[in-house]
């Protein structure tokens, strides 16, 4: 069965986040990072990280899964979502090309 690609977007609690994050929010984001890293190491997440847009920072993950329910399972079990701090949305995508990470 072919895998499907999805773009998951982690939406922060306010446009100024993380610049004005409380210590509790920072701790949740550290849990979020560890959780995302485990999913990356397991091969479900192809890439992830923050996006620093002019309208505010948000997170993205590009996922390689059997179906969209895996993406919703991953996102809904994110510690920052479980705590009610962040929300998320999911969009299917077609990966037109990719490269392995480059040495910097």
C-alpha positions as CSV (number, residue, x, y, z in Angstrom):
1,X,0.0,0.0,0.0
2,X,1.4,3.4,-1.0
3,X,2.1,5.9,1.8
4,X,0.4,9.4,1.7
5,X,2.0,12.7,2.5
6,X,0.4,15.3,4.8
7,X,1.3,18.8,6.0
8,X,0.4,19.2,9.6
9,X,0.5,22.7,11.1
10,X,0.8,23.4,14.8
11,X,-1.1,26.6,15.6
12,X,0.2,28.5,18.7
13,X,-2.1,30.1,21.3
14,X,-1.3,33.7,20.1
15,X,0.6,35.5,17.3
16,X,3.4,36.6,19.6
17,X,4.2,33.1,20.7
18,X,6.9,31.9,21.4
19,X,8.5,35.3,22.1
20,X,6.3,35.8,25.2
21,X,6.0,32.2,26.3
22,X,5.7,31.5,30.0
23,X,7.9,29.0,31.7
24,X,5.0,26.5,31.6
25,X,4.6,27.0,27.9
26,X,8.3,26.6,27.3
27,X,8.2,23.3,29.2
28,X,5.3,22.1,27.1
29,X,7.1,23.0,23.9
30,X,10.1,21.0,25.1
31,X,7.8,18.0,25.5
32,X,6.4,18.8,22.0
33,X,9.9,18.7,20.5
34,X,10.8,15.4,22.2
35,X,7.5,13.9,21.1
36,X,8.1,15.1,17.5
37,X,11.6,13.8,17.5
38,X,10.5,10.3,18.5
39,X,8.0,10.3,15.6
40,X,10.7,11.5,13.2
41,X,13.1,8.8,14.5
42,X,10.3,6.2,13.8
43,X,10.0,7.4,10.2
44,X,6.5,8.8,10.4
45,X,7.6,12.4,10.2
46,X,9.8,13.4,7.2
47,X,10.6,16.9,8.4
48,X,9.4,19.2,11.2
49,X,10.2,22.6,12.7
50,X,9.0,26.1,13.3
51,X,8.1,28.6,10.6
52,X,8.9,32.2,11.3
53,X,6.2,34.0,9.2
54,X,5.6,37.7,9.3
55,X,2.1,37.0,10.8
56,X,3.5,34.8,13.6
57,X,5.4,31.6,14.3
58,X,3.8,28.2,13.8
59,X,5.0,24.6,13.5
60,X,4.9,22.2,10.6
61,X,5.5,18.5,10.1
62,X,5.5,16.7,6.8
63,X,4.3,13.2,7.4
64,X,4.5,9.9,5.5
65,X,1.7,7.7,6.7
66,X,-0.9,5.1,5.5
67,X,-3.8,7.5,6.0
68,X,-4.9,10.8,7.5
69,X,-6.1,9.1,10.8
70,X,-2.4,8.6,11.7
71,X,-1.8,12.3,11.3
72,X,-4.7,13.2,13.5
73,X,-3.5,10.6,16.0
74,X,0.0,12.1,16.0
75,X,-1.2,15.7,16.3
76,X,-4.0,15.1,18.8
77,X,-1.6,13.3,21.1
78,X,1.1,16.1,21.0
79,X,1.7,17.2,24.6
80,X,1.0,20.8,23.7
81,X,-2.3,20.0,22.1
82,X,-3.3,17.6,24.9
83,X,-2.7,20.5,27.4
84,X,-5.0,22.8,25.3
85,X,-2.2,25.2,24.5
86,X,-1.9,24.6,20.7
87,X,-4.3,23.5,18.0
88,X,-3.6,22.0,14.6
89,X,-4.8,21.6,11.1
90,X,-3.9,19.0,8.4
91,X,-3.7,19.2,4.6
92,X,-2.9,16.4,2.1
93,X,0.1,17.2,-0.1
94,X,1.9,15.7,-3.0
95,X,5.6,15.6,-2.5
96,X,7.1,16.6,-5.9
97,X,10.7,16.1,-4.8
98,X,12.9,15.8,-1.9
99,X,16.6,15.5,-1.0
100,X,18.5,14.0,1.8
101,X,19.7,16.4,4.5
102,X,22.9,18.3,3.5
103,X,25.9,18.7,5.7
104,X,26.3,22.3,6.8
